[in-house]
Amino acid sequence: MCLAIPALVTELHDGAMASVSVGGIAKQISVALLDAVAVGDYVLLHVGYALHRVSEEEARRTLAMMAEAGLLQAEVAEMAQTTGLAGGAS
């Protein structure tokens, strides 16, 4: 489906890369499009790129709406497939 989804930044790496977590799935993404990002920030993630920083409140609200609409599970499953973690991860 490829929606932008809020993700929590869990680690920063060299080369404008970061690790993020969404629904128990960890993924390495590019943060090159953002001026600044820190561990603990929430970003809108789309096809492997952080597009925008969002507040924790906005991230939680968006994730709740996506879950209610039945979209969150599909996005997390798609993310798991692209990270080689089909079936979920812990």
DRENDO-1510 file (C-alpha; in Angstrom, 1 decimal, always signed):
<recs>
REC; n; res; u; v; w
REC; 1; MET; +0.0; +0.0; +0.0 .
REC; 2; CYS; +3.0; +2.3; +0.7 .
REC; 3; LEU; +1.5; +4.9; +3.0 .
REC; 4; ALA; +3.7; +7.2; +5.1 .
REC; 5; ILE; +3.8; +5.7; +8.6 .
REC; 6; PRO; +5.1; +7.1; +11.9 .
REC; 7; ALA; +8.2; +5.3; +13.1 .
REC; 8; LEU; +10.3; +5.7; +16.2 .
REC; 9; VAL; +14.0; +6.4; +15.7 .
REC; 10; THR; +15.9; +3.9; +17.9 .
REC; 11; GLU; +19.5; +4.3; +16.6 .
REC; 12; LEU; +21.5; +6.7; +14.4 .
REC; 13; HIS; +24.1; +5.4; +12.0 .
REC; 14; ASP; +26.8; +7.0; +9.8 .
REC; 15; GLY; +25.8; +8.1; +6.3 .
REC; 16; ALA; +22.5; +9.7; +7.2 .
REC; 17; MET; +21.0; +6.4; +8.2 .
REC; 18; ALA; +18.9; +5.4; +11.2 .
REC; 19; SER; +17.2; +2.4; +12.7 .
REC; 20; VAL; +13.5; +2.8; +13.4 .
REC; 21; SER; +10.8; +0.6; +14.9 .
REC; 22; VAL; +7.1; +0.2; +13.9 .
REC; 23; GLY; +4.9; -2.5; +15.4 .
REC; 24; GLY; +7.8; -4.5; +16.6 .
REC; 25; ILE; +9.6; -4.5; +13.2 .
REC; 26; ALA; +13.0; -2.8; +13.0 .
REC; 27; LYS; +14.2; -1.3; +9.8 .
REC; 28; GLN; +17.2; +0.8; +8.7 .
REC; 29; ILE; +16.2; +3.9; +6.8 .
REC; 30; SER; +17.6; +7.1; +5.3 .
REC; 31; VAL; +17.2; +10.3; +7.3 .
REC; 32; ALA; +19.1; +12.3; +4.6 .
REC; 33; LEU; +15.9; +14.4; +3.8 .
REC; 34; LEU; +15.7; +15.8; +7.4 .
REC; 35; ASP; +17.8; +18.6; +8.8 .
REC; 36; ALA; +18.1; +16.9; +12.2 .
REC; 37; VAL; +16.9; +13.8; +13.8 .
REC; 38; ALA; +17.6; +12.2; +17.2 .
REC; 39; VAL; +17.0; +8.9; +18.9 .
REC; 40; GLY; +13.5; +9.0; +20.4 .
REC; 41; ASP; +12.1; +11.2; +17.6 .
REC; 42; TYR; +9.2; +10.0; +15.5 .
REC; 43; VAL; +9.4; +10.4; +11.7 .
REC; 44; LEU; +7.0; +9.7; +8.9 .
REC; 45; LEU; +8.5; +6.8; +7.0 .
REC; 46; HIS; +7.8; +6.2; +3.3 .
REC; 47; VAL; +9.7; +3.7; +1.1 .
REC; 48; GLY; +12.8; +3.7; +3.3 .
REC; 49; TYR; +13.0; +7.5; +3.8 .
REC; 50; ALA; +12.1; +9.7; +6.7 .
REC; 51; LEU; +10.1; +12.5; +5.2 .
REC; 52; HIS; +9.2; +14.6; +8.3 .
REC; 53; ARG; +9.5; +14.7; +12.0 .
REC; 54; VAL; +6.3; +14.4; +14.0 .
REC; 55; SER; +5.4; +14.7; +17.7 .
REC; 56; GLU; +4.9; +11.6; +19.7 .
REC; 57; GLU; +1.3; +12.6; +20.2 .
REC; 58; GLU; +0.7; +12.9; +16.4 .
REC; 59; ALA; +2.5; +9.6; +15.8 .
REC; 60; ARG; +0.4; +7.8; +18.3 .
REC; 61; ARG; -2.8; +9.3; +17.1 .
REC; 62; THR; -1.9; +8.5; +13.4 .
REC; 63; LEU; -1.0; +4.9; +14.3 .
REC; 64; ALA; -4.2; +4.5; +16.2 .
REC; 65; MET; -6.3; +5.7; +13.3 .
REC; 66; MET; -4.4; +3.5; +10.9 .
REC; 67; ALA; -5.0; +0.5; +13.2 .
REC; 68; GLU; -8.7; +1.3; +13.5 .
REC; 69; ALA; -9.0; +1.6; +9.7 .
REC; 70; GLY; -7.2; -1.8; +9.3 .
REC; 71; LEU; -4.2; -0.2; +7.5 .
REC; 72; LEU; -1.5; -0.6; +10.2 .
REC; 73; GLN; -1.3; -4.3; +10.1 .
REC; 74; ALA; -0.9; -4.3; +6.3 .
REC; 75; GLU; +1.8; -1.7; +6.4 .
REC; 76; VAL; +3.7; -3.5; +9.2 .
REC; 77; ALA; +3.4; -6.8; +7.3 .
REC; 78; GLU; +4.8; -5.1; +4.1 .
REC; 79; MET; +7.6; -3.7; +6.2 .
REC; 80; ALA; +8.4; -7.1; +7.6 .
REC; 81; GLN; +8.6; -8.6; +4.1 .
REC; 82; THR; +11.0; -5.8; +2.9 .
REC; 83; THR; +13.3; -6.5; +5.9 .
REC; 84; GLY; +13.2; -10.2; +5.4 .
REC; 85; LEU; +11.1; -10.7; +8.6 .
REC; 86; ALA; +7.9; -12.0; +7.1 .
REC; 87; GLY; +5.6; -13.3; +9.8 .
REC; 88; GLY; +6.8; -10.6; +12.3 .
REC; 89; ALA; +9.7; -10.0; +14.6 .
REC; 90; SER; +10.3; -9.2; +18.2 .
</recs>
